[in-house]
Amino acid sequence: MANLRDIRRRIKSVKSTSQITKAMQLVAAAKMKKAQNQALAGRDYADELNKVLANLKANVDEGAHPLLEKREGGKKLMLVISTDKGLCGGLNTNLLKKVRQESDENTHFVTVGRKLRTALAKTGETLIADWQISDPIKFSEARPIAKLLTDKFLSGEYDSVCVAFTNFVTTLRQDPWVTQILTIESDTLAEKRAYEGVGKNMIEETDQEGALASDYIFEPSPEGVLDTLLPLYINFQIYQMLVESVASEHSARMVAMKSATDNAEQMVKDLTLEYNKARQAAITSELLEITTAQKAME
């Protein structure tokens, strides 16, 4: 009977775990919808901002602004956007692999999220700063991050700035990305970018010439507009990448918890079947003992 007691305890334990994962799945699903809407809401604005900036750059010299300055050095600053909590599948692991592929000994890091901050610190990487963000994300939270990255670039400490984040594609798919935001390059402004318009309103290759040929009139001058638009562009890029990462996190956690709940329910079924077989075997054994004893007494 000890075996039966062990199986009952396992069934009870798995059922308790299933209740926890089911609750976490429902919480993640509620947060996921809000985060996905926030991520999708900014994509149209990002597309139009890219078009205006691409046309603006076509009307000014490459050296019209320090943020457009091309540098040949190899010192890189990378903003890594991960999660504070786990239980979201391979989201952070896949992003860390991408970071490893795109970084070298000349790369320093700014982190958002505890998971990859801890992973990078354990391997002895140089961490410049770490940020904590709320959920849902406010646009004002992206400004100090963007300012730090911009100031580090303008001071000459780093020759390029890039961002590693997880791009939300669908509820079942989230892709790790590393993209450069400084120096701002003309040929990347009007190209199709997944994190700025997955599935709708993307700038196709055939539309790039049209985007650059738009008839804009800049007041007071292209240089003056550029000086105002570039900081906004950097701020919004950081903000959009943050909301994409949060949408990816909640989507991945919802899927992971649903998978855990389904596995737990299947395990309960298997354990229940095993328990019934063991119980039937015990009953059969007891009946045999009774029958044998009865015949021995005859």
C-alpha positions in Angstrom: 0.0 0.0 0.0 3.0 2.3 0.4 3.2 2.4 -3.4 -0.4 3.5 -3.6 0.2 6.3 -1.0 3.2 7.5 -3.1 1.1 7.7 -6.2 -1.7 9.6 -4.4 0.9 12.1 -3.1 2.3 12.6 -6.6 -1.2 13.1 -8.0 -2.0 15.7 -5.4 1.3 17.5 -6.0 0.9 17.6 -9.7 -2.7 18.9 -9.4 -1.5 21.7 -7.1 1.2 22.6 -9.7 -1.4 22.5 -12.4 -3.6 25.0 -10.5 -0.6 27.4 -10.2 0.4 27.2 -13.8 -3.2 27.6 -14.9 -3.5 30.8 -12.8 -0.2 32.1 -14.2 -1.5 31.4 -17.7 -4.7 33.4 -17.2 -2.7 36.3 -15.7 -0.2 36.3 -18.6 -3.1 36.1 -21.1 -4.7 39.2 -19.7 -1.4 41.2 -19.7 -0.5 39.8 -23.1 -3.5 41.4 -24.8 -2.7 44.8 -23.4 1.0 44.5 -24.3 0.3 43.4 -27.8 -2.1 46.3 -28.4 0.5 48.7 -27.1 3.2 47.2 -29.4 1.0 47.3 -32.5 -0.3 50.8 -31.8 3.1 52.4 -32.3 4.1 50.6 -35.6 2.2 52.9 -38.0 3.8 56.0 -36.3 7.2 54.4 -36.5 6.8 53.7 -40.2 5.7 57.3 -41.0 8.5 58.7 -38.8 11.0 56.6 -40.8 9.7 57.9 -44.1 9.9 61.6 -43.0 13.4 61.1 -41.6 14.6 59.3 -44.7 13.4 62.1 -46.9 14.9 64.7 -44.6 18.3 63.0 -44.7 18.1 63.1 -48.5 17.9 66.9 -48.3 20.8 67.5 -46.0 24.5 66.7 -45.9 25.7 63.6 -44.2 27.6 65.7 -41.6 24.6 68.0 -40.8 24.2 66.4 -37.4 26.5 64.6 -35.0 24.1 61.6 -34.8 24.6 61.1 -38.5 28.4 60.9 -38.2 29.9 57.7 -39.6 32.7 56.3 -37.5 35.2 53.6 -38.3 36.1 52.5 -34.7 34.9 49.2 -33.3 33.9 50.2 -29.8 30.2 49.3 -29.4 27.5 50.0 -26.8 24.7 47.6 -26.7 21.3 48.0 -24.9 20.0 44.6 -23.9 16.3 44.4 -23.2 15.3 41.2 -21.3 12.7 40.3 -18.6 12.7 40.6 -14.8 10.9 37.3 -14.3 11.4 33.8 -15.7 8.9 31.1 -16.7 8.7 32.4 -20.3 10.2 29.6 -22.2 13.4 30.1 -24.1 12.9 33.9 -24.6 15.9 35.1 -22.6 18.1 32.2 -23.6 17.5 32.9 -27.4 18.2 36.6 -26.9 21.4 35.8 -25.0 22.6 33.6 -27.8 21.9 36.5 -30.3 23.8 39.0 -28.0 26.8 36.6 -27.9 26.8 36.4 -31.7 26.7 40.2 -32.2 29.1 41.3 -29.5 32.9 41.1 -29.0 35.5 42.2 -26.5 34.9 45.8 -27.5 31.2 45.7 -26.6 29.9 47.3 -23.4 26.3 46.8 -22.2 23.4 48.8 -20.8 20.6 46.4 -19.6 16.9 46.5 -19.0 15.6 43.5 -17.1 17.2 41.3 -14.4 17.6 38.1 -16.3 20.3 39.0 -18.9 21.8 41.6 -16.5 22.6 38.7 -14.2 23.8 36.5 -17.1 26.1 39.1 -18.5 27.5 40.0 -15.1 28.3 36.4 -14.4 30.5 36.2 -17.5 32.4 39.3 -16.6 31.0 41.7 -19.2 31.2 45.4 -18.7 27.9 46.8 -17.6 27.5 50.6 -17.9 24.0 51.0 -16.5 20.9 49.1 -15.6 17.2 50.2 -15.8 13.9 49.1 -14.4 10.7 49.7 -16.3 7.0 49.5 -15.4 4.3 47.4 -17.1 2.6 48.9 -19.1 5.5 51.0 -20.3 5.3 54.8 -20.4 7.0 56.8 -23.1 8.7 58.9 -20.5 10.6 55.8 -19.3 12.3 55.5 -22.7 13.7 59.0 -22.6 16.4 58.6 -20.0 17.6 55.4 -21.7 17.7 57.1 -25.1 19.5 60.1 -23.5 22.2 57.9 -22.0 22.8 56.1 -25.2 22.9 59.4 -27.2 25.2 61.1 -24.8 27.6 58.2 -24.8 27.7 58.3 -28.6 28.1 62.0 -28.9 30.9 62.1 -26.3 32.9 59.8 -28.5 33.1 56.9 -26.0 31.5 54.6 -28.4 31.5 54.4 -32.2 28.2 52.7 -32.5 25.1 51.9 -30.4 22.8 49.0 -31.0 19.8 47.4 -29.2 19.2 43.7 -28.5 15.5 42.9 -27.9 12.9 40.3 -28.7 10.6 41.3 -31.5 6.9 40.3 -31.2 5.7 38.6 -34.4 2.7 36.5 -33.2 1.6 35.0 -29.9 3.5 31.8 -30.8 6.5 33.4 -32.3 9.0 35.9 -30.9 12.3 36.6 -32.6 15.5 37.9 -31.0 16.9 41.0 -32.8 20.0 43.1 -32.7 19.7 46.4 -34.6 21.9 49.4 -34.8 20.3 52.8 -33.9 23.5 55.0 -33.9 25.0 56.0 -36.3 21.7 56.5 -38.2 22.2 55.2 -41.7 20.2 56.5 -44.7 19.8 53.1 -46.4 18.2 51.5 -43.3 15.6 54.2 -42.7 13.2 53.3 -45.5 13.8 49.5 -45.5 11.2 47.0 -44.2 11.7 46.3 -40.5 9.9 43.5 -38.7 9.6 45.3 -35.4 8.0 48.4 -37.0 5.3 46.8 -39.0 4.9 43.0 -38.9 2.1 42.0 -41.2 0.8 45.5 -42.1 1.9 48.9 -43.4 5.5 47.9 -44.0 7.6 49.8 -46.5 8.2 47.4 -49.3 11.2 47.6 -51.5 9.1 48.9 -54.4 7.8 51.7 -52.1 11.2 52.9 -50.9 11.7 55.3 -53.9 8.2 56.7 -53.3 8.9 57.3 -49.7 12.0 59.2 -50.5 10.3 61.1 -53.3 7.6 62.6 -51.1 7.3 66.4 -51.6 8.1 67.8 -48.1 8.6 71.5 -47.3 10.8 71.9 -44.2 10.5 74.9 -42.0 12.5 76.7 -40.8 15.1 74.5 -42.6 15.9 70.8 -43.1 18.8 71.2 -40.6 16.5 72.7 -38.0 13.9 70.0 -38.4 16.6 67.4 -38.3 17.9 68.7 -35.0 14.4 68.3 -33.5 13.4 65.1 -35.2 16.5 62.9 -34.5 16.1 62.9 -30.7 12.4 62.0 -31.1 13.4 59.3 -33.5 15.9 57.7 -31.0 13.4 58.0 -28.1 10.6 56.4 -30.1 12.9 53.6 -31.4 13.8 52.7 -27.8 10.2 52.9 -26.7 9.0 50.7 -29.5 11.6 48.1 -28.8 10.7 48.1 -25.1 7.0 47.5 -25.8 7.8 44.8 -28.4 9.9 43.0 -25.7 7.1 43.2 -23.1 4.6 41.9 -25.6 7.0 39.0 -26.4 7.5 38.3 -22.7 3.8 38.0 -21.9 3.1 36.0 -25.0 5.9 33.6 -24.3 4.9 33.2 -20.7 1.3 32.5 -21.6 2.3 29.8 -24.1 4.8 28.3 -21.6 2.3 28.2 -18.8 -0.4 26.6 -21.1 2.1 24.0 -22.1 3.0 23.3 -18.4 -0.7 23.1 -17.5 -1.4 20.6 -20.4 1.6 18.5 -19.4 0.4 18.5 -15.7 -3.1 17.4 -16.7 -1.7 14.6 -18.8 0.6 13.5 -16.0 -2.4 13.4 -13.6 -4.2 11.1 -16.1 -1.2 8.8 -16.4 -0.7 8.7 -12.6 -4.4 8.0 -12.1 -4.2 5.1 -14.5 -1.1 3.8 -12.8 -2.9 4.1 -9.4 -5.9 2.2 -10.6 -3.7 -0.6 -12.0 -1.8 -0.8 -8.7 -5.0 -0.7 -6.7 -6.6 -3.5 -8.8 -3.4 -5.6 -8.5 -3.5 -5.2 -4.7 -7.2 -6.2 -4.6 -6.5 -9.2 -6.8 -3.6 -10.2 -4.6 -5.8 -9.9 -1.5 -8.5 -12.0 -3.1 -6.0 -14.7 -4.0 -4.7 -14.8 -0.4 -8.2 -15.2 0.9 -9.1 -17.9 -1.6 -5.9 -19.8 -0.9 -6.4 -19.6 2.9 -10.0 -20.8 2.5 -9.0 -23.8 0.5 -6.2 -24.6 3.0 -8.8 -24.7 5.8 -11.0 -27.2 3.9 
